[in-house]
Amino acid sequence: MVAEIDLKAAINAVSDVVQNRPRPIREFDQIYMKTGDMVMQSELVSSWANGKRLAFIGDGDSISVCVAYLHAKNIVEYGPSLITVFDFDERIVGAINRFADRERLENLQAVLYNCIDALPSTKEFECFYTNPPW
């Protein structure tokens, strides 16, 4: 579903998210998307996971935050009912949770998780987004 969105509002909202995320650490292979690509990816994920409980396995790009924020600001009219991010980088987890708290994004949370360990209960999720995708 490709919807008409206010592109300026979307880019400005994603810019808020970009300013919140920590700097990438190249040793962790963190290479972030550009803002325009993030807008497009966020709209795609919002449509794909509309009304579903979504788990992100890794999210240095902060697409989870963009999805929740664009929906909360009514820039994108659809999106997941719940977003949980599992990431090993404490900085990313902290940045997501602080942004969610500040913007009152009650359907967004992040928890520490290392993919070496078994994933916590997955029964509560209907969709999964992995970053990196392999």
N, C-alpha and C positions, 0 to 999 in steps of 0.2 A: 504494500500500500504506500504509494508516494503521495504525500499530502502537501498542500500548499502551506508553507510556514513563512513567518516573517523572518527573512534571512538576516537582516540587521539585528533584530532582537536575539536570534539564535547565536549569531557570532559574538555578540556582546555577552550573553550568558555563558557561552563556552569560554570566553576570555576570562570571566570571573573564576571559572574552574581551573584554567591553566595557571592563573596567578596563585592559586591555592596549593597546587601539587608541588612536591619537593623536586629539586633538580635531579635529573637522571644520573645514575651511576653506571658508567660504561662497563665496569668490571662485572656488573650484574646483567649486562646486555640490555639495559634499559635505553631504548631509543623511542622517543615520544612522537606521536602523530602531530601534524600541523593542524591548526584551528579549523580550517575549512573541511579537512578530512574528518575531524572529530564531529563536526556538525552532521555530516552525511552518515557516518557510522552510528551516531547516537539516534538519528531518526530511524535508521534501519533496525537497530536493536529494539527501539521502542515499539515499532510495528510488529516485529517478529515475536516479541515476548509480551505483547499486550494482554493485560489482565492476569499474567502468570507470575509465579514465584521463581525468581531468577537468581542463580548463583554465578558469580564471577570467580574464576580460578586465576588469580593474578589480575592486576589492573593498574599498572603504572601509568597508562594513558589517561586514567580517570574517566573512562567512558561511562562507568556506572554512575558517577556523580553527574555527568552531563545528562544522562537519561533521566535521572530523578529530578534534576534541577529544571530541565526544559519542560518536563511534565508539570511540575509544581508551579511554574511561572505561566502555564497555559500557552506556551509557545508550540508545544507538541501536545495534541489533545488525547493521546493514548500512551500507554506504557505499562511496565510491570507493576503488579500489586505489591511486590516485596523484592528488594535487592539486597543480597548479602555478598560481600566481597571477602574472599579468602586470599591473603597475601602474606608473604614471608617478610616483607620490608616494613619494619615498625613505623618508619616515616610515612609511608603511604597509608597504612592503617590509621595512624593518628590524624593525617590530613583529611582523610575521608570522613572520619567520625567528627572532627571539629567542624568541617563544612556542613555536614548533615545537621549537627546541633545548632550552629549559627543560623542556618537557613530553615530550620524546623522541617527537615526532610525525614519524617517519621518512618518512611518505608525503606530507608537506606541505612545500612550498618556495615562495618568492616571488622574482621577478626584476624588475628595472627594465625597463619597456617603455612607449613612447609610441605611441599609436595612429596617429600621423602616419607612423610607420615601418611597413614590412611586418612582419607577425607572423612570429616565428621558426618554425622547422619545426613544422607541425601534425600531421604523420603519426603522432606518438606519442600523440595524444589521440583519444578516442572521443566525448567530449561537451564542450560549451562553455557557459559561463555568463557572461553579460555584465552589467556594472553600470557605468554606467547601461544600461538595456535597449534604447536606440536606437542 
